[in-house]
Amino acid sequence: MRCVHLNRVGEQCRDQALEGRQLCAFHSRILEDDDPEIRREAVSGRREGTSRFPLIYRVAALVLLLIFLLEAFDPIRSWLGF
């Protein structure tokens, strides 16, 4: 039996599947750690209050936002005549 792995184009792998499995030696080695149950537990096990972005990224984003707002504020203020 052929390996059941499909590439991005949709072509099936040409290698033979391992005995008692559906994947060839190459693809079973890559995909053997991919367990949806473990991924689901890892996502649900995350604390609710944590962010995936570190604090330094959030501070940098805030500084950039303030710079852009201050740059936009000057033309608006001069347009209004203040």
C-alpha positions in Angstrom: 0.0 0.0 0.0 1.2 3.5 -0.8 1.8 6.2 1.8 -1.4 8.3 2.2 0.4 11.6 2.7 -0.7 14.3 0.2 1.6 17.3 -0.6 0.4 20.8 -1.1 -0.4 20.2 -4.7 -2.6 17.2 -3.8 -0.2 14.5 -5.1 0.1 11.3 -3.1 3.5 10.2 -1.8 5.1 7.5 -4.0 6.8 5.6 -1.2 5.4 2.4 0.3 3.7 2.6 3.7 5.2 0.9 6.7 3.8 -2.4 7.8 0.7 -1.8 9.8 0.7 1.9 9.2 -0.6 4.3 6.6 2.5 6.4 6.2 6.0 5.8 4.8 9.1 5.9 7.0 9.8 9.6 6.2 6.2 10.9 6.8 5.6 8.8 9.9 8.7 10.2 11.5 7.5 13.8 10.8 3.9 13.3 11.8 4.2 10.9 14.7 4.4 13.8 17.2 1.4 15.5 15.7 -1.5 14.6 18.1 -4.6 16.8 18.1 -5.5 15.8 21.7 -2.1 17.1 23.0 -2.5 20.3 21.0 -6.0 20.8 22.4 -4.8 20.2 26.0 -1.9 22.7 25.5 -4.3 25.4 24.2 -6.9 24.8 26.9 -4.2 24.6 29.6 -3.0 28.1 29.0 -3.9 30.6 31.6 -6.7 33.0 30.5 -4.8 36.2 31.5 -1.7 35.5 29.5 -0.9 37.0 26.2 1.2 35.4 23.5 3.0 38.8 22.9 5.7 39.8 25.3 5.4 43.1 27.2 8.2 44.7 25.2 6.2 44.3 21.9 3.1 45.8 23.5 5.1 48.8 24.8 6.8 49.3 21.4 3.4 49.2 19.7 2.0 51.8 22.1 5.0 54.1 21.5 4.6 53.8 17.7 0.9 54.5 18.0 1.5 57.6 20.0 4.1 58.9 17.5 1.7 58.4 14.6 -1.2 60.1 16.5 1.0 63.1 17.4 2.1 63.4 13.8 -1.5 63.4 12.7 -2.6 65.8 15.4 -0.4 68.7 14.1 -2.0 69.0 10.6 -5.5 68.7 12.1 -4.8 71.4 14.6 -3.4 73.7 12.0 -6.3 73.0 9.7 -8.7 73.9 12.5 -6.7 77.1 13.1 -5.6 76.5 16.7 
